[in-house]
Amino acid sequence: MPRRTATMLASTLLLIALLCAGVFITVPYSEMSPGPTVNTLGDHDGEPVLQISGHKTYPTSGHLNMTTVRVTSADYRMNLAEAVYGWLAHDNIVVPHETLYPNGKTEQQSNQENAEEFSQSQESAKVAALKELDIPVKSWVIVSTVIKGSPAQGNLHAGDVIKSVDGTAVKDPTDVAKLVTKHKPGEKVVFTVVPVKEAAAAEKSGKEATRTEDITITTRKADDGDRAIVGIEAGTDHTFPFTIDIKLADVGGPSAGLMFALGIVDKLSPEDLTGGKFIAGTGTIEDNGVVGPIGGIEMKTVGAREKGAQFFLTPKDNCAAAARDVPKGLTLVKIGTIADATNALQDIRSGKTDQLPKCTKS
């Protein structure tokens, strides 16, 4: 066999072997790519994303799009060839599997966690939006979760309203932990609560619950230290002065909070917030209007620009990462609070885009 032919044959066989290896060798990586983007001012699957009743609403225009990221499933096993392609592709990101599914988290566990975060983000979006509009919202501290096997199990229940701890009124969920940890493990702590059934009945009737119970619980030592605990997580519940429903299925996580809040503000405001512009964005939101960072920012800016977004409201802590590779034609606007966002929207609709706080790489 001529040397040239032999060399070509060997090279071909080597290439085939490498291709086979790339297909059959799995690697511990997952992939992130741009996901769907939905206008919070518009319809999705035939019905409005934001539905408000019991309060006057106003016409809106333009877009306030929330953005998403697609990820491979927890049980998907990426092969070497797919990983290499993902590393070379501009619009996808390959990350360690552990980044998306830490500690062996299953698909079901991840979906459940995302659903809970999405639900909480909707509540916080409503609260932040109404506070931005100076519309009063009633709030109170509740037992959010009771840990199985803890001293609180059987004594406190999810949904109980916590009025005080050891006679000291609580106004914020963090107050509960502070008051409990004043004790030493083994000491007794007294919770004054409105039982969940009483609280639900009072809310349904539009009245304030007045009957309370004193619950005495013996604290124990925390697993990760010497502080005293009872085994609950405190949270906040709200009563809204009118009905706000967010209709968006098959989406999880907390990152749409900012855009939901802005959509609510727009629908309840006589002034058109966008001025007809196509604006997208992302960011978690707290009840007080503070905007927090999210994951997959690079994928979200790509997805937003592909749909036509001109401006992207970016959490300030995501700005540096987003600014490293900005899609052409997209302006990244740095946002720290919902007030920052409404101010930026005012500049955008007024044409004062040179005044926008833009993201930089540092």
C-alpha positions as CSV (number, residue, x, y, z in Angstrom):
1,M,0.0,0.0,0.0
2,P,1.5,3.4,-1.0
3,R,2.6,5.5,2.0
4,R,0.2,8.3,1.1
5,T,-2.8,6.0,1.0
6,A,-1.7,4.4,4.3
7,T,-1.4,7.8,5.9
8,M,-4.8,8.9,4.6
9,L,-6.4,5.7,5.9
10,A,-4.8,6.0,9.3
11,S,-6.0,9.6,9.5
12,T,-9.5,8.6,8.5
13,L,-9.6,5.8,11.1
14,L,-8.3,8.2,13.8
15,L,-11.0,10.7,12.9
16,I,-13.7,8.1,13.1
17,A,-12.3,6.9,16.5
18,L,-12.3,10.5,17.8
19,L,-15.9,11.1,16.5
20,C,-17.1,7.9,18.2
21,A,-15.3,8.8,21.4
22,G,-17.0,12.2,21.3
23,V,-20.4,10.6,20.9
24,F,-20.1,7.9,23.5
25,I,-17.9,9.5,26.2
26,T,-20.2,11.4,28.6
27,V,-19.0,14.4,30.6
28,P,-20.3,16.0,33.8
29,Y,-21.6,19.2,32.2
30,S,-24.9,20.8,31.4
31,E,-26.0,23.5,28.9
32,M,-27.7,26.8,29.2
33,S,-29.3,28.6,26.2
34,P,-31.7,31.5,25.6
35,G,-35.3,30.7,26.6
36,P,-38.6,32.2,25.8
37,T,-39.3,35.9,26.6
38,V,-42.8,37.0,27.4
39,N,-44.3,40.5,27.4
40,T,-45.8,41.1,30.9
41,L,-48.1,43.7,29.3
42,G,-49.5,41.3,26.7
43,D,-51.1,37.9,26.4
44,H,-49.7,34.4,26.8
45,D,-51.4,31.3,25.6
46,G,-54.6,33.3,24.9
47,E,-55.0,35.2,28.1
48,P,-53.4,38.3,29.7
49,V,-50.3,37.7,31.7
50,L,-51.4,40.3,34.3
51,Q,-55.1,40.4,35.3
52,I,-56.2,43.1,37.6
53,S,-59.8,43.6,39.0
54,G,-61.2,45.9,41.6
55,H,-59.1,48.9,40.6
56,K,-58.9,51.1,37.6
57,T,-56.4,50.1,35.0
58,Y,-55.0,52.0,32.0
59,P,-54.0,51.1,28.4
60,T,-50.4,50.2,27.9
61,S,-48.1,50.0,24.8
62,G,-44.7,48.6,24.0
63,H,-43.1,45.7,25.8
64,L,-41.9,44.9,29.3
65,N,-40.6,41.4,28.6
66,M,-39.4,39.0,31.3
67,T,-36.7,36.7,30.1
68,T,-35.8,33.0,30.7
69,V,-33.0,30.5,30.3
70,R,-33.3,26.9,29.0
71,V,-31.2,24.3,30.8
72,T,-30.7,20.6,30.1
73,S,-32.5,18.3,32.5
74,A,-30.9,16.8,35.6
75,D,-30.8,13.3,34.1
76,Y,-29.4,14.4,30.8
77,R,-25.9,13.1,30.1
78,M,-24.0,15.3,27.8
79,N,-21.4,13.7,25.5
80,L,-18.0,15.1,24.7
81,A,-18.9,16.3,21.2
82,E,-21.9,18.3,22.6
83,A,-19.7,19.9,25.2
84,V,-17.2,21.0,22.7
85,Y,-19.9,22.4,20.4
86,G,-21.4,24.2,23.4
87,W,-18.1,25.7,24.3
88,L,-17.6,27.0,20.8
89,A,-21.1,28.2,20.2
90,H,-21.8,31.9,20.9
91,D,-25.4,31.6,22.2
92,N,-24.9,28.7,24.5
93,I,-23.0,28.2,27.8
94,V,-21.7,24.9,29.0
95,V,-21.4,24.7,32.8
96,P,-20.5,22.0,35.3
97,H,-23.6,19.8,36.0
98,E,-23.2,20.6,39.7
99,T,-23.8,24.3,39.0
100,L,-27.4,23.7,38.0
101,Y,-28.1,20.6,40.1
102,P,-26.0,20.8,43.3
103,N,-25.7,18.0,45.8
104,G,-27.4,15.5,43.4
105,K,-30.6,17.5,43.2
106,T,-33.2,15.7,41.1
107,E,-35.3,17.2,38.3
108,Q,-38.4,17.0,40.5
109,Q,-36.7,18.7,43.4
110,S,-35.4,21.5,41.1
111,N,-38.8,22.0,39.6
112,Q,-40.5,22.2,43.0
113,E,-37.9,24.7,44.2
114,N,-38.3,26.8,41.1
115,A,-42.1,26.7,41.4
116,E,-41.9,27.9,45.0
117,E,-39.5,30.7,44.1
118,F,-41.7,31.8,41.2
119,S,-44.8,32.0,43.5
120,Q,-42.9,34.0,46.1
121,S,-41.5,36.3,43.4
122,Q,-45.1,37.1,42.2
123,E,-46.2,38.0,45.7
124,S,-43.1,40.3,46.2
125,A,-43.7,41.8,42.7
126,K,-47.3,42.8,43.8
127,V,-46.1,44.3,47.1
128,A,-43.2,46.2,45.5
129,A,-45.4,47.6,42.7
130,L,-48.2,48.8,45.1
131,K,-45.6,50.4,47.4
132,E,-44.1,52.1,44.4
133,L,-47.5,53.6,43.7
134,D,-48.1,54.4,47.4
135,I,-51.1,52.0,47.6
136,P,-51.3,50.5,51.1
137,V,-50.7,46.8,51.5
138,K,-51.4,45.0,54.8
139,S,-48.6,42.7,55.9
140,W,-47.9,40.4,58.8
141,V,-45.4,37.8,60.0
142,I,-46.4,34.1,59.7
143,V,-44.9,30.7,60.2
144,S,-43.8,29.9,56.7
145,T,-42.4,26.4,57.4
146,V,-42.2,24.0,60.3
147,I,-39.2,21.7,60.2
148,K,-40.0,18.0,60.7
149,G,-38.8,16.6,64.0
150,S,-38.2,20.1,65.5
151,P,-39.6,21.4,68.8
152,A,-42.1,23.5,66.9
153,Q,-43.7,20.5,65.2
154,G,-47.2,19.9,66.5
155,N,-47.1,23.3,68.3
156,L,-46.9,25.8,65.5
157,H,-48.3,25.4,62.0
158,A,-47.6,26.9,58.6
159,G,-49.8,29.9,58.2
160,D,-50.0,30.8,61.9
161,V,-49.7,34.6,62.4
162,I,-46.9,35.4,64.8
163,K,-48.0,38.4,66.9
164,S,-45.2,38.4,69.4
165,V,-42.3,36.3,70.9
166,D,-42.0,36.5,74.7
167,G,-44.3,39.4,74.7
168,T,-42.3,41.5,72.2
169,A,-44.2,42.4,69.1
170,V,-42.7,41.2,65.8
171,K,-42.9,43.3,62.7
172,D,-40.4,41.5,60.4
173,P,-39.6,37.8,59.9
174,T,-36.0,38.5,61.1
175,D,-37.4,39.6,64.5
176,V,-38.5,36.0,65.3
177,A,-35.0,34.5,65.0
178,K,-33.5,37.4,67.0
179,L,-35.9,36.9,69.9
180,V,-35.5,33.1,69.9
181,T,-31.7,33.2,69.9
182,K,-31.8,35.4,73.0
183,H,-32.5,32.1,74.8
184,K,-30.1,29.3,75.5
185,P,-30.9,25.8,74.2
186,G,-33.3,24.0,76.5
187,E,-35.0,27.2,77.7
188,K,-38.7,27.9,77.0
189,V,-39.9,30.6,74.5
190,V,-43.5,31.8,74.3
191,F,-45.1,32.5,70.9
192,T,-48.3,34.5,70.8
193,V,-50.1,33.5,67.5
194,V,-53.3,33.7,65.6
195,P,-54.0,30.1,64.5
196,V,-54.0,29.6,60.8
197,K,-57.7,28.7,60.6
198,E,-58.6,31.8,62.6
199,A,-56.4,34.0,60.4
200,A,-57.9,32.5,57.2
201,A,-61.5,33.0,58.4
202,A,-60.8,36.6,59.4
203,E,-59.2,37.4,56.0
204,K,-62.1,35.9,54.1
205,S,-64.6,38.0,56.1
206,G,-62.5,41.1,55.7
207,K,-62.0,41.5,59.4
208,E,-59.0,41.4,61.7
209,A,-58.5,38.3,63.8
210,T,-58.5,39.1,67.5
211,R,-58.3,35.7,69.2
212,T,-54.7,34.7,70.0
213,E,-53.0,31.7,71.7
214,D,-49.8,31.5,73.7
215,I,-47.7,28.6,72.7
216,T,-44.7,27.6,74.9
217,I,-41.9,25.7,73.2
218,T,-38.7,24.4,74.6
219,T,-35.7,25.4,72.4
220,R,-32.9,23.1,71.3
221,K,-29.4,23.6,70.0
222,A,-29.0,24.2,66.3
223,D,-27.2,21.5,64.3
224,D,-24.7,24.0,63.0
225,G,-23.9,25.9,66.2
226,D,-24.7,26.6,69.8
227,R,-27.7,29.0,69.2
228,A,-31.2,28.1,70.3
229,I,-33.8,27.3,67.7
230,V,-37.4,26.0,67.7
231,G,-37.4,24.8,64.1
232,I,-39.5,27.2,62.0
233,E,-38.9,29.6,59.1
234,A,-40.8,32.9,59.5
235,G,-42.2,34.7,56.4
236,T,-44.5,37.4,55.4
237,D,-48.1,37.3,54.2
238,H,-50.1,40.1,52.6
239,T,-53.6,41.2,52.0
240,F,-54.0,43.3,48.8
241,P,-56.7,45.9,48.4
242,F,-57.8,44.4,45.1
243,T,-57.1,41.4,43.0
244,I,-53.9,40.9,40.9
245,D,-53.4,37.6,39.1
246,I,-50.3,36.6,37.2
247,K,-51.0,34.0,34.6
248,L,-47.8,32.4,33.3
249,A,-47.3,28.6,33.3
250,D,-44.2,26.6,32.7
251,V,-41.9,29.2,34.2
252,G,-39.9,28.9,37.4
253,G,-37.5,30.7,39.6
254,P,-37.5,34.2,41.1
255,S,-35.9,36.2,38.2
256,A,-39.1,37.6,36.7
257,G,-40.0,39.6,39.8
258,L,-38.8,43.0,38.5
259,M,-40.6,42.7,35.2
260,F,-43.9,41.6,36.8
261,A,-43.7,44.5,39.2
262,L,-43.1,47.0,36.4
263,G,-46.0,45.5,34.4
264,I,-48.3,46.0,37.4
265,V,-47.1,49.6,37.8
266,D,-47.7,50.3,34.1
267,K,-51.3,48.9,34.2
268,L,-52.2,50.9,37.3
269,S,-50.6,54.2,36.1
270,P,-52.2,56.7,33.7
271,E,-48.9,57.4,32.1
272,D,-47.6,54.8,29.6
273,L,-44.4,53.6,31.2
274,T,-42.6,52.4,28.0
275,G,-43.6,55.0,25.5
276,G,-44.1,52.2,23.0
277,K,-40.5,51.0,23.3
278,F,-39.4,47.3,23.5
279,I,-37.9,46.9,26.9
280,A,-36.8,43.6,28.4
281,G,-35.1,42.8,31.7
282,T,-34.6,40.5,34.6
283,G,-34.0,40.5,38.3
284,T,-35.4,39.2,41.6
285,I,-37.4,41.7,43.7
286,E,-38.0,42.1,47.4
287,D,-41.1,43.5,49.1
288,N,-39.2,46.8,49.6
289,G,-38.4,47.1,45.9
290,V,-34.7,46.1,46.0
291,V,-33.7,44.2,42.8
292,G,-31.3,41.2,43.1
293,P,-29.0,39.4,40.7
294,I,-30.0,36.3,38.7
295,G,-28.2,33.5,36.8
296,G,-27.7,33.1,33.1
297,I,-27.6,36.9,32.3
298,E,-25.7,36.4,29.1
299,M,-28.4,34.0,27.7
300,K,-31.2,36.4,28.7
301,T,-29.7,39.4,26.9
302,V,-29.3,37.3,23.7
303,G,-32.9,36.0,23.9
304,A,-34.2,39.5,24.5
305,R,-32.3,41.0,21.6
306,E,-33.4,38.2,19.2
307,K,-37.0,39.1,20.0
308,G,-36.4,42.8,19.3
309,A,-35.6,44.4,22.6
310,Q,-33.8,47.8,22.5
311,F,-33.1,48.2,26.2
312,F,-32.4,45.6,28.9
313,L,-33.0,46.4,32.6
314,T,-30.0,44.6,34.3
315,P,-29.5,44.0,38.0
316,K,-26.5,46.0,39.1
317,D,-24.7,42.9,40.4
318,N,-25.1,41.3,36.9
319,C,-23.8,44.3,35.0
320,A,-20.2,43.4,34.7
321,A,-20.9,39.9,33.4
322,A,-23.6,41.1,30.9
323,A,-21.4,43.9,29.6
324,R,-18.6,41.5,28.5
325,D,-20.6,40.5,25.5
326,V,-23.5,42.8,24.7
327,P,-25.7,41.9,21.7
328,K,-25.5,44.5,19.0
329,G,-28.3,47.1,19.2
330,L,-29.1,46.4,22.9
331,T,-28.5,48.9,25.7
332,L,-27.9,47.5,29.2
333,V,-29.4,49.7,31.9
334,K,-28.1,49.2,35.5
335,I,-30.9,48.8,38.0
336,G,-30.8,48.5,41.8
337,T,-34.4,49.1,42.8
338,I,-37.8,49.4,41.2
339,A,-37.5,53.1,41.5
340,D,-34.3,53.0,39.4
341,A,-36.3,51.1,36.8
342,T,-39.2,53.5,36.7
343,N,-36.8,56.4,36.4
344,A,-34.9,54.7,33.6
345,L,-38.2,54.1,31.8
346,Q,-39.0,57.8,32.1
347,D,-35.7,58.6,30.4
348,I,-36.3,56.1,27.7
349,R,-39.8,57.3,26.8
350,S,-38.5,60.9,27.0
351,G,-35.7,60.2,24.6
352,K,-33.0,61.0,27.2
353,T,-31.1,57.8,26.7
354,D,-27.8,59.5,27.2
355,Q,-28.7,59.9,30.9
356,L,-29.3,56.2,31.5
357,P,-27.1,54.4,34.0
358,K,-25.4,51.9,31.7
359,C,-23.6,48.7,32.5
360,T,-19.9,48.5,32.2
361,K,-17.4,45.7,32.4
362,S,-16.0,46.8,35.8
